[in-house]
Amino acid sequence: MVAPRYALLALSLSLALSTNSFAQLRGSAPIAHWSFELEDVVQVRSSAGQAPRLEYLIGGPDNGLAYVIDQRGPIYSFDPAEANPTTTTFLDLRTAVGSLTTGNESGVRGMAFHPDFNDDTKDGFRKLYVAFSRTSGSTAVGNPVIFDSPGNTNHYTVLGEWDVNANGTVDTSSYRELMRVEQPFGNHNSGHIGFNPTANPGDADYGKLFMAVGDGGSGNGPFDLSLDIDATPAPYPHGKILRIDPIATATEPYTVPNDNPFANVANRVEETWAYGLRNPHKFEWDSVTGEMYISDIGQGSIEEISIGRSEANFGWNDREGTFSFSNGSVSALPGNHATDAFTYPVAQYDHSGTNGISGSSAVVGGTVYRGTKVPELTGMYLFADFATNPGPIFAVDVDDLIERDDFSDLSNLSGGRLSPFVEVEIRDDGNDKDLRQFLRDANNNQSISRTDLRWGLGPDGEIYVLNKRDGMVRRIAGIVNLDPGDANRDGTVDAADFTIWRENYGLAGDWSDGNFNAGAVTDGDDFILWQRNAAGAAPQVAIPEPTTLGLALAALLAGLYRKRYARL
């Protein structure tokens, strides 16, 4: 039903890595029997004669528009509900601010609308925030908090605020800078930002802006900034996720929430919410559960997905994934790892082995699907690898993203990758392809070496797929070869799926709970979908309320149909 492809992580006693005696057994993530279908949505215009470097996409503040970032400076808007949408320039930081640096990993990296954007009684009314990079010689605008860094200043990561006019245009004269973070190198800048979409007025997270900052760059974390939360000799926010209230006061460009883990603590970077990260490239919240998922790019061995927690210490550069890290090499965890202070990932993979993907690798996190057009994906978290390789896309049910402390039997945790994620290919012209081949064929250019995939969540709740190769914004439009009734997505509609449906009957849930039509609860309509695919053209029957008798009859029917028709 599935085929192995992507080399992943586990333990062994036979194979050395780098100069270490550490050894790995490389299992493989299965390729799912089901595939994505993508549809073209809108072509983003070229940027200075070059393909735009699409970095991020978000839905607007209840206006039905999607906003997409070109890392080189422009931000565009379009209406994804239109039959043939076109883009409009919403804000171009090259002219609105100037002194941008857009090389390597810098540029425009994140944007967010204040949750009070539409409430004219609140201070967040019509406020827009963007994180981007400015040159070392640029002049600060306003009175931002300026964070130093060791070494020379390569550039600044800047958090800026604008007011948006009633007609939807940006008032460029309203620009002010809240924060400047000095960057000693050109990489690991991050700058992704966002507001928790599940927070409601009165909740602790409501109106709090989160911002990811990389470890300062270079290799091996040369200044050990990620684990440094002291404010001496200088405050270093690098390798952290920061959390602030971005609304200015009479004297301050923003305030630190009192419930931040180090708020009002002497000699601490009070903006810190979580730390010990290398390059927290993207983070997103599950719009149903409120869990934050962080994709942290590794150095030479481990790519990881972690759950965001206040005061969590993710360990870099003492840890990389579920391994110790030192001087560019990884080794087995110490014996006390189950009780140490570090928070470990919930999914990981390895890209350093002979069976792995050649070239550099980097993880990019997406989001949990909670849309309506593709119910088969409901409750699945999507992420991918975007560097010099075929660009595998991965999917995992959020119920399987489990935090652990003990990895003494790592090889039995889905072959070392911790969660049972699968690689999902793209169905194109009747064939299944990895994303790189899909882009090569779409652009008639077989020399494309990497995908530079990015994810976006549109105003319609659907997932969009971006890249830095051709400027096309695409949307996940459907799933091929995944039948309603296949709750565990294993390719067979059988008794195991019926058991899942039965156990969740009458409860709210997603596809993996037997809710195949994305209804309010798992119910009789879902049983009929299971029955139809497990038993061919079985007649539709009325399903009673979940009484003992009703469920017993359903179970009996399931057994009869399974014996005769199940596809094994």
C-alpha positions in Angstrom: 0.0 0.0 0.0 2.9 2.4 0.7 6.5 2.6 -0.5 9.5 3.8 1.4 11.4 6.9 0.2 12.6 9.5 2.6 15.4 8.6 5.0 14.5 9.3 8.6 15.9 9.0 12.0 16.3 6.2 14.6 19.1 4.6 16.6 21.6 2.0 15.6 24.9 0.7 16.9 26.8 0.4 13.7 27.0 3.6 11.7 29.1 6.7 12.7 28.1 10.3 12.0 30.6 13.0 11.4 33.5 12.5 13.8 31.3 11.1 16.5 30.8 7.5 17.6 27.1 8.2 17.4 25.3 5.9 15.0 21.9 5.9 13.3 19.5 3.4 11.8 17.8 5.1 8.9 14.2 3.9 8.5 12.0 5.5 6.0 8.8 7.5 5.9 6.2 5.7 3.8 4.7 7.4 0.8 1.0 7.7 1.3 -1.2 5.8 -1.2 -3.2 9.0 -1.5 -2.1 12.2 -3.3 -2.8 15.9 -3.3 -4.4 17.7 -6.2 -3.3 21.4 -6.7 -5.0 24.1 -8.6 -3.5 27.4 -9.8 -5.1 30.4 -8.2 -3.1 33.5 -9.2 0.1 34.4 -10.8 2.1 37.0 -8.8 3.9 39.4 -11.0 7.7 39.4 -11.4 9.8 41.4 -9.0 12.4 43.5 -10.8 12.4 41.1 -13.7 12.8 38.1 -11.4 10.4 35.4 -10.2 9.0 36.7 -6.9 10.2 35.0 -3.8 6.9 34.1 -2.2 7.3 33.9 1.5 3.9 33.8 3.2 0.2 34.1 2.7 -2.6 35.0 5.2 -6.2 35.9 5.1 -7.3 39.5 5.6 -9.3 40.9 8.5 -12.8 39.8 7.4 -12.6 41.3 3.9 -12.3 38.1 2.0 -8.9 39.0 0.6 -5.6 37.0 0.8 -2.3 38.8 1.3 0.9 37.3 -0.1 4.4 38.4 0.7 7.2 38.7 -1.8 10.4 38.5 0.2 12.0 41.2 -2.0 9.6 43.8 -0.6 6.1 43.9 -2.2 3.0 42.6 -0.4 0.1 41.9 -2.7 -3.6 41.3 -2.2 -6.1 39.3 -4.2 -9.6 37.8 -3.9 -9.3 34.0 -4.0 -13.1 33.7 -4.5 -12.9 35.2 -7.9 -12.8 33.0 -11.0 -9.6 34.6 -12.3 -8.1 36.7 -9.5 -5.4 39.3 -10.1 -3.0 40.8 -7.6 -3.0 44.4 -6.4 0.0 45.9 -4.6 -1.0 46.4 -1.0 2.3 47.7 0.4 5.8 47.8 -1.1 8.4 48.1 1.5 11.1 49.0 -1.1 9.5 52.4 -1.5 7.4 52.8 1.7 10.5 52.2 4.0 13.6 51.7 1.9 17.0 50.5 3.0 15.9 46.9 2.8 18.2 44.0 2.7 16.7 41.0 0.8 19.6 38.7 0.2 20.1 35.2 1.6 17.5 34.7 4.3 16.6 38.3 4.9 13.8 40.4 3.4 10.1 40.6 4.3 9.4 37.6 6.5 6.0 37.9 8.2 2.9 40.0 8.5 -0.2 40.1 10.8 -3.3 42.2 11.3 -4.3 43.1 14.8 -7.3 41.1 16.0 -9.0 44.4 16.9 -8.5 45.6 13.3 -12.2 46.1 12.7 -13.1 47.5 16.2 -13.0 51.3 16.1 -13.2 51.4 19.9 -9.9 49.6 20.4 -6.3 50.7 20.0 -5.6 47.9 17.5 -8.1 49.4 15.1 -6.7 49.2 11.5 -3.2 48.2 12.8 -0.9 46.2 10.5 2.4 44.6 11.5 5.3 43.4 9.3 8.6 41.9 10.1 11.4 42.5 7.6 15.1 43.3 7.2 16.8 46.7 7.0 20.5 47.5 6.3 23.0 48.1 9.1 23.1 51.8 8.1 19.4 52.4 8.1 17.8 55.0 10.3 15.3 53.9 13.0 11.8 55.4 12.7 10.1 56.2 16.0 11.5 55.0 19.3 12.0 51.3 18.8 13.6 49.0 21.4 17.0 48.1 19.9 18.6 44.8 20.7 22.3 44.4 20.3 24.2 41.3 19.3 27.8 40.2 19.6 30.1 40.8 16.7 29.5 43.1 13.7 26.1 44.3 12.5 25.1 42.6 9.2 21.6 44.0 9.2 18.6 44.5 11.4 15.4 42.5 11.8 12.7 45.1 12.2 9.1 44.9 13.5 7.1 47.7 12.0 3.5 49.0 12.4 1.2 50.8 9.9 -2.3 52.1 9.9 -4.6 50.9 7.1 -7.0 53.4 5.6 -10.7 52.8 5.4 -10.4 52.2 1.7 -7.9 49.3 2.3 -4.8 51.2 1.4 -1.9 51.6 3.8 -1.1 55.0 5.3 2.7 54.9 4.7 3.1 58.1 6.8 1.9 56.2 9.9 4.9 53.8 9.9 6.8 53.3 13.2 9.3 50.7 14.3 8.6 48.8 17.5 11.7 46.7 17.6 15.1 46.4 16.0 17.2 43.2 16.4 20.8 43.5 15.4 21.8 40.5 13.3 25.5 39.5 13.3 25.2 37.2 10.2 23.0 37.1 7.1 21.2 33.9 8.0 18.8 32.5 10.6 16.9 35.8 10.8 13.4 34.4 10.9 11.0 37.3 11.8 7.8 35.3 11.4 5.0 36.9 13.4 1.4 36.2 14.3 -1.5 36.5 16.7 -3.1 33.5 18.2 -6.3 33.1 16.2 -8.1 31.1 18.9 -7.7 33.7 21.5 -10.9 35.7 22.4 -11.2 39.1 24.1 -10.4 38.6 27.7 -8.0 35.6 27.1 -4.4 36.0 28.1 -3.2 35.7 24.5 -5.6 38.1 22.9 -3.9 41.0 21.2 -0.4 39.5 22.0 2.0 39.4 19.0 4.4 36.5 18.7 7.7 36.9 16.8 10.3 34.3 16.0 13.9 35.3 15.9 16.7 33.0 14.7 19.9 32.3 16.7 22.0 35.0 14.9 23.3 32.8 12.1 26.6 31.3 11.0 27.0 27.7 12.2 27.0 25.9 15.5 25.5 28.9 17.3 28.8 30.6 17.7 27.6 33.1 20.4 25.3 30.7 22.2 22.5 33.2 22.0 19.6 30.8 21.9 20.0 29.5 25.5 21.0 33.0 26.8 18.0 34.6 28.5 20.1 36.9 30.7 20.1 40.6 30.0 23.8 40.9 30.7 26.1 42.0 29.2 23.3 42.9 26.8 19.8 41.6 26.1 19.9 39.0 23.3 16.5 37.9 21.9 18.0 35.6 19.3 16.9 32.0 19.1 13.7 32.8 20.8 10.0 33.4 20.3 9.0 36.7 21.7 5.6 37.8 22.9 4.6 41.5 23.3 1.5 43.7 23.4 2.3 45.8 20.3 0.2 48.8 21.1 2.3 51.8 22.0 2.0 53.7 25.3 2.9 57.3 26.0 6.5 56.3 26.5 7.1 52.8 25.2 6.8 51.4 21.6 5.1 48.2 23.1 4.7 46.6 26.4 5.7 43.2 27.8 2.7 41.1 29.0 2.9 40.5 32.8 2.3 36.8 32.2 5.4 36.3 30.0 7.6 33.8 31.8 10.4 36.3 32.5 8.3 39.5 32.9 9.5 41.6 35.8 12.4 39.3 36.4 15.8 40.9 36.8 18.5 40.2 34.2 16.2 38.5 31.8 15.0 39.3 28.3 11.4 39.9 29.4 10.0 39.6 25.8 11.0 35.9 25.8 8.2 33.4 25.6 10.2 30.3 24.5 13.8 29.8 23.7 16.5 27.4 22.7 15.6 27.5 19.0 18.0 27.6 16.0 16.0 28.9 13.1 12.2 28.9 14.0 11.3 29.5 10.4 7.5 29.3 10.8 4.9 28.8 13.5 1.2 28.4 13.2 -1.7 27.6 15.6 -4.3 24.9 15.1 -7.5 27.0 14.8 -9.5 24.4 16.7 -7.2 23.2 19.5 -5.0 26.3 19.9 -1.8 24.3 19.8 1.2 26.2 18.3 3.4 24.1 16.0 7.0 25.4 15.3 9.2 24.3 12.5 12.8 24.7 13.5 15.5 24.2 10.8 18.4 22.1 11.9 22.1 22.5 11.1 23.4 19.3 9.6 21.4 16.4 10.9 17.9 17.0 12.3 14.8 18.9 11.2 12.1 19.2 13.8 8.5 20.1 14.6 7.8 21.2 18.1 4.8 22.3 20.1 5.1 25.9 21.4 4.9 26.3 25.2 5.5 29.2 27.4 8.9 29.0 29.0 9.9 26.0 26.9 13.6 25.5 26.3 14.1 23.6 23.0 17.8 23.1 23.7 19.7 24.5 20.8 22.8 24.4 20.8 23.0 21.7 23.4 20.4 19.7 21.6 19.4 19.1 17.9 16.1 17.1 17.8 16.3 14.2 20.2 20.2 14.2 20.2 23.0 16.0 22.0 24.8 18.5 19.9 28.4 19.7 20.2 30.9 21.2 17.7 28.8 20.4 14.6 28.1 16.8 15.6 25.2 14.9 17.2 25.4 12.0 19.6 23.1 10.0 21.8 21.3 11.8 24.7 22.7 11.5 28.2 21.1 9.0 30.5 19.1 11.6 32.4 17.4 13.0 29.3 14.0 12.0 30.5 14.3 14.5 33.4 16.3 17.2 31.8 15.1 20.8 31.3 14.6 20.6 27.5 11.4 20.4 25.5 11.8 17.9 22.7 10.2 17.8 19.2 7.0 15.9 18.3 8.3 15.0 14.8 11.7 14.9 13.3 13.7 13.6 10.3 17.3 13.2 9.3 19.0 14.4 6.1 22.6 13.5 6.6 22.8 9.8 5.6 23.7 7.9 2.5 20.0 7.0 2.1 18.8 10.5 2.7 18.1 13.3 0.3 21.2 14.8 -1.1 22.0 18.5 -0.6 21.1 20.8 2.2 17.7 20.3 3.8 15.4 22.6 5.7 11.9 22.0 7.2 9.1 24.5 6.7 6.0 24.1 8.8 2.5 24.7 7.5 -0.8 24.6 9.4 -3.5 22.2 10.5 -6.2 21.8 7.9 -9.6 22.9 9.2 -11.2 23.9 5.9 -14.3 22.6 4.2 -13.3 21.7 0.6 -11.0 18.8 1.4 -12.6 16.9 4.4 -10.0 14.1 4.0 -7.4 16.5 5.3 -9.3 17.7 8.4 -7.1 17.4 11.4 -3.9 16.9 9.4 -0.8 19.0 10.0 1.3 19.7 6.8 5.0 20.4 6.7 7.7 19.9 4.1 11.4 20.0 3.2 12.2 22.8 0.8 15.9 22.9 0.1 18.0 21.2 -2.6 16.1 18.0 -3.0 12.8 16.7 -4.5 10.8 18.7 -1.9 8.9 16.1 0.0 5.6 17.1 1.5 4.6 15.5 4.8 1.3 15.0 6.6 0.5 13.8 10.1 -2.7 13.6 12.1 -2.4 16.1 15.0 -3.5 13.4 17.4 -0.2 11.7 16.7 2.0 14.8 17.5 2.8 13.7 21.1 5.3 15.3 23.5 7.7 12.8 25.1 10.7 13.0 27.4 12.1 9.5 27.2 13.8 8.4 23.9 15.7 5.4 25.1 13.8 3.3 22.7 13.9 5.8 19.8 13.8 3.3 17.0 10.4 2.1 18.0 8.9 5.7 17.8 7.9 5.5 14.2 11.4 4.6 13.2 12.9 7.6 15.1 10.7 10.2 13.5 8.6 10.3 16.6 5.2 10.6 14.9 3.9 8.4 12.0 3.9 11.1 9.3 3.8 10.1 5.6 5.1 11.7 2.5 2.3 12.9 0.1 2.8 13.3 -3.6 1.0 15.5 -6.1 -1.3 14.0 -8.7 -0.6 15.8 -12.0 -1.6 14.6 -15.5 -2.5 11.2 -14.1 0.9 10.7 -12.4 2.1 11.2 -8.8 5.1 13.5 -8.5 7.2 15.2 -5.8 6.9 19.0 -5.7 10.2 19.6 -7.5 9.1 17.5 -10.5 5.7 19.1 -10.4 7.4 22.6 -10.7 9.8 21.4 -13.4 6.9 20.1 -15.5 4.7 23.1 -14.8 7.5 25.5 -16.0 9.0 23.3 -18.6 12.3 23.6 -16.8 14.0 20.4 -15.7 16.9 22.4 -14.1 14.9 23.6 -11.1 16.9 22.2 -8.1 14.8 23.2 -5.1 11.2 24.1 -4.3 11.5 26.7 -1.6 8.0 25.8 -0.7 6.0 27.9 1.7 2.5 27.4 3.1 -0.4 29.8 3.5 -3.8 29.8 5.1 -6.3 31.8 3.1 -9.4 33.7 4.2 -11.5 30.7 3.0 -9.7 28.4 5.5 -8.0 26.5 2.7 -4.3 25.8 2.4 -2.2 27.5 -0.2 1.1 26.3 -1.6 3.7 28.9 -2.5 7.2 28.7 -3.9 10.1 30.9 -5.0 10.5 29.4 -8.5 7.5 30.5 -10.6 5.4 33.0 -8.6 2.2 30.9 -8.9 0.0 30.7 -5.9 -1.7 27.3 -5.8 -4.3 25.8 -3.5 -4.9 22.2 -2.3 -8.0 21.3 -4.3 -8.6 17.7 -3.5 -7.3 14.2 -2.5 -7.0 11.3 -4.8 -7.3 7.6 -3.7 -8.7 8.3 -0.2 -12.2 6.9 0.2 -14.7 8.2 2.7 -14.8 5.6 5.5 -11.0 5.2 5.6 -10.6 6.8 9.0 -7.0 5.7 9.5 -6.1 6.6 5.9 -4.4 3.2 5.4 -5.9 2.6 2.0 -8.6 0.1 3.1 -12.1 0.8 4.4 -12.5 -2.0 6.9 -13.5 -3.0 10.4 -10.8 -0.9 12.0 -12.4 2.2 10.5 -15.8 1.1 11.6 -14.4 0.7 15.2 -13.1 4.3 15.0 -16.5 5.5 13.8 -18.4 3.5 16.6 -16.1 4.8 19.3 -16.7 8.4 18.2 -20.4 8.3 17.3 -22.2 11.4 18.5 -19.0 13.2 19.3 -17.4 16.2 17.5 -14.3 15.1 15.6 -12.5 15.1 12.3 -11.8 12.5 9.6 -9.6 10.3 11.8 -12.6 10.2 14.3 -14.9 8.8 11.6 -16.4 12.2 10.7 -16.0 11.8 6.9 -18.3 14.6 5.8 -16.9 17.3 8.1 -20.2 17.6 9.9 -20.8 18.8 13.4 -20.4 15.4 14.9 -19.7 11.8 13.8 -23.1 10.4 13.0 -25.1 8.0 10.9 -24.3 9.8 7.6 -20.7 9.0 8.2 -21.6 5.3 8.8 -23.3 5.3 5.4 -20.2 6.6 3.8 -18.2 3.9 5.5 -20.7 1.3 4.5 -20.8 2.4 0.9 -17.1 2.1 0.4 -16.6 -1.1 2.5 -19.5 -2.9 0.8 -19.6 -1.5 -2.7 -23.2 -0.4 -3.5 -24.7 -1.3 -0.2 -28.1 0.4 0.3 -28.4 3.5 2.5 -30.1 2.8 5.8 -31.3 5.0 8.6 -29.0 4.9 11.6 -30.6 5.1 15.0 -29.4 7.2 17.9 -26.3 5.7 19.6 -28.2 3.3 21.8 -26.7 -0.1 22.7 -29.1 -1.8 20.3 -28.4 0.6 17.5 -24.7 0.2 17.8 -25.0 -3.5 18.1 -27.0 -3.7 14.8 -24.5 -1.4 13.1 -21.7 -3.6 14.3 -23.4 -6.7 13.0 -23.9 -5.1 9.6 -20.3 -4.0 9.5 -19.1 -7.6 10.2 -21.3 -9.0 7.4 -20.2 -6.4 4.9 -16.6 -6.7 5.8 -16.5 -10.4 5.4 -17.9 -10.2 1.9 -16.6 -7.0 0.5 -13.6 -5.6 2.3 -10.7 -4.7 0.1 -7.5 -6.1 1.7 
